[in-house]
Amino acid sequence: MTDTAPPADTAPDQDRWLTPGVKGIGSASFLADVGHEIPTALLPSLLTSTLGAPAAALGAIEGISDALAGAARFGGGVLADDPARRRKVAVGGYATTAVLGAATAGATAVWQVGLLRAAAWTARGLRVPARNALLADIVPPKAYGRAYGFERMMDNLGAIFGPLLALGLVAWVGVQWAIGLSVIPGLMAAGAIIYAIRKTPRPTSRDKVPLKIRIKPVLRGDLGKLLGAVAAFEVGNVAATLLILRASDLLTPEHGTKTATTIALGLYAAYNVAATVASVPAGRLSDKLGHRGPVIVLAGGVAAFAFSYGLFTIDASAIALLAIPFVLAGVGIGAVETAQHSAVAALAPKGLRGSAFGMLATVQSLGNLAASTIAGILWTTVSPAAAFTYLTAWMVLALAGLLISARRR
């Protein structure tokens, strides 16, 4: 009896999903995050120290840029419905973000920084639905969880490595040169997405899909119900800066302002590490659990956030106790982002994947804006505990909706 190798199409699925195309998209996410984290980390120094702008200018620039990025994600979803067009949008978005972000190094006035930052974030928003739809094109549905988990893992790695690289570049060449050099990983990300596209089968149809905003078809059926629960989660998904602020406030009486800030940033690093580590296992679990997998993993991530925010309502200043909610929130975001993308890829009609991912990104942006704004008001007018109680309530509501959805599916 002779041994024969199994045909390629019977190879274990675990060996098939991590294709060169998936690796290319993951590399693009890592490099792009490294590229834009450098100017993001150094923007406060550029504005206040180099250009002499007040702190209010930083807040205005970031607020406008985030709003434009959210709107661009919705528009990017419409563009990404066309398989051929989504490739061009992905490449153009990565390249444009890199060039405009690095160009802030040469700005000589605050308005120039604001204009370049807003334009870069708009390009970044446009590319997100295209990238997510492109990833759904190149993996089988039963591997969506692992593919999106891998992409999220690489993105979170970039968020860890980018600020560290920024610190090294500042020590070596100064703030402005460091921002300028961020174009290198940014353009490498564009190269990685081109590589991924070349490893992806070309669209079979040459017909252009007309540009059309389609909301009702996206929200029809299970996807619309799921996005309702996702919206409840996002309205309670506050910016991580508030977690850092909460830790700093609790640690300051015992450790002093400078040391407390340093410890809080270290806890934030633990948050990013937890998100990185959790992403791929969350994706594997999602795939293993079948058609209900993404909803169950999403519910688990929301539950982690609920526990995290609940712990932040307690005035505990021990570092070990503060580390628990940071790690829980990191695990939560790693699971939630992976499951959200997997669910949209699985539930959206193939011809509307771009619009579906654009809708998801819009819900995320508007929800995060509402969460941070309302929590900030409650923090100032009532107490930090009141703010986190409010956020916890939204997490519990979202969890209830997801558990009902999982039971029905």
C-alpha positions, 0 to 999 in steps of 0.5 A: 500500500502506498501513501498518497497526498490528499488533493489540495481541495481537501486540505484542512480548513485551518491551513487554507484561510491564512492565504497570501491575500489575508496576510497582505491585508493583515500586514497593511493594517499593521503598517498603516496603524504604525504609520498613523500612530506616529503623527497621532502621538506627536500631534499634541507636541507639534501643535502646542510646542512647535506652533504655539497653539492652545489645547483647544486647537487640538480638541477641535482638530481631532473632533472635526477629523473624527467626524469626517472619518465617520462620514467618509466610512458611510460613503466608502461603503457605497463605493465598496459595493463594486468589487472593482472599485473597492480595490481602487478605494483601498489602495488610494485610501492607504496611500493618501492617508500616509502622504497627508499624515506625514505632510503635517510635519511641514505645516507652519500654521495651525490651520494647515495642520487641521486641514491635512489631518482632516483630509488624512482621516477622511481618506482613512475612513473611505478605505475601511469598508473597502478593506473589510469587504475585500477580506470577505472576498478572499476567505470562505465563510466558515473562516471569517472569524479567523481572518478578521481576528488576524486582521484585528490582531495585526491592527492592534500590534500596530497600535502598540508598536507605533507610539514606541517607534514615535518615541525612538524617532523623536529621540533620534531626529526630532518631532517634525522629522519623525512625523515626516518619516511616518510616510514610509510605513504608510506607503508600505501599507499601500504596497501590502494592500496591492500585494493582497489584491494581486493574490485575489481573484479578479471580479468576474463581472465587468459591469460597474455597480451604480453608486447608490445609497442603500440602507433598507436592503442592508438593514433587512433581516438578521443583519438589521436586528444585529446592528440594533444591538451593536448600536446599543453597545457602541453608545456605551463604548467610550474612548479609551482615553477616559479609562486612562483618565479614570486610572490617573485620577485614582492613582494621583493621591498616592503616587503623584500626577507624573507617576500616576500618568505613567502607570495609567499609560502602562495600563493602557498598554496592557489593554492593547496587548489584551486586545491583540492576544484575544483577537485570533482566539475570538475568531477561532471560537466564532468559526467553531460555533457555527452560524451563531458563533459571531453573535455569541462571541460578540455577546462575550465581548460585551459582557467583558466590557460590562464587568470592566465598566462596573469595576471602574465605578469603584474607587480602587487605587491599587494598581493590580485592581485597576489592571483587571478592568483594563485587561477586561476591556482589551479582551472585550474590544478584541472579541467585539471587533472581530465578531462584528466584522465576521457577522457583517460579512456573513449576514450582508448580501454579497452585492451590498457588503461594502454598504454593510461595512459602511453602515457598521462603521457609521454606527461605531463612529456615531455611537462612540461620539455619543458615549464619550460626550455623554459620559464626559458630561456625567463625569463633570456634572455628577461623578466618574462613577455616574459616568461608568454606571451609565456606560455599564447600563448600555452594555447590559442592554446590548448584552440582552439584545445579543442573547435574544438574537443568538437564541433566535438564530 
